[in-house]
Amino acid sequence: MERKQFELGDIVQMKKPHPCGTNEMEIIRMGMDIRIKCVGCKHSVLVPRVKFEKSMKKVLRSAADAGQQSGRTDNGSAE
């Protein structure tokens, strides 16, 4: 089975929602454990990497994509 690809700063969709009702989480720390922060209520949780990989559905917004868009001006050139 192929490993899921995710990076620091990505917004991911989880299989089960957080008690506040949203299932979108931001990855704020990576290592043997992964710290994720709820997009809805800003609560953070430390999860073992294996458990995180099983409970993550997909990457909704990649941090790399957001970084490329924020560094551009109106005419499309980077400053």
C-alpha positions in Angstrom: 0.0 0.0 0.0 1.2 3.5 -0.9 2.1 5.9 2.0 0.0 9.1 2.1 1.9 12.3 1.3 1.5 15.2 3.6 3.7 18.1 4.9 3.9 20.6 7.7 1.1 23.2 7.3 -1.2 21.1 5.2 -5.0 21.1 5.9 -6.1 17.5 5.9 -9.6 15.8 6.1 -10.0 13.2 8.8 -12.3 10.2 8.8 -14.0 11.2 12.0 -15.0 14.7 12.9 -13.7 16.6 15.9 -16.3 17.1 18.7 -16.8 20.7 17.5 -18.2 19.3 14.2 -15.4 19.9 11.7 -13.2 17.2 10.2 -10.5 19.6 8.9 -7.2 19.7 10.7 -3.9 21.6 10.1 -0.6 19.8 10.6 1.5 21.9 13.0 4.2 19.5 14.1 5.7 16.4 12.5 7.9 13.6 13.9 7.2 10.2 15.4 4.0 11.9 16.6 2.0 14.4 14.6 0.3 17.5 16.2 -2.8 18.6 14.4 -4.9 21.7 15.1 -8.7 21.8 14.5 -9.6 24.4 11.9 -12.9 25.0 13.6 -12.1 25.5 17.3 -8.2 25.7 17.2 -7.8 22.8 19.7 -4.6 20.8 19.1 -4.1 17.1 19.6 -0.9 15.0 19.5 -1.4 11.7 17.6 1.0 8.9 16.9 2.0 8.9 13.2 0.6 5.4 12.5 -2.8 6.3 13.9 -2.8 9.7 12.0 -2.0 8.0 8.7 -4.9 5.5 9.3 -7.4 8.2 10.2 -6.5 10.8 7.5 -8.7 10.7 4.4 -6.9 13.3 2.1 -5.0 16.5 1.9 -7.5 19.4 1.2 -5.0 22.3 0.9 -1.3 21.9 0.7 1.0 24.3 2.4 3.3 24.4 -0.7 0.4 25.6 -2.9 -0.5 28.4 -0.4 3.1 29.5 -0.2 3.4 29.9 -3.9 0.2 31.9 -4.2 1.1 34.3 -1.4 4.4 35.3 -2.8 3.0 36.6 -6.1 1.8 40.0 -7.2 -1.2 40.8 -9.4 0.7 40.3 -12.7 1.8 36.8 -11.6 5.5 37.4 -11.0 7.2 36.7 -7.7 8.9 39.5 -5.8 
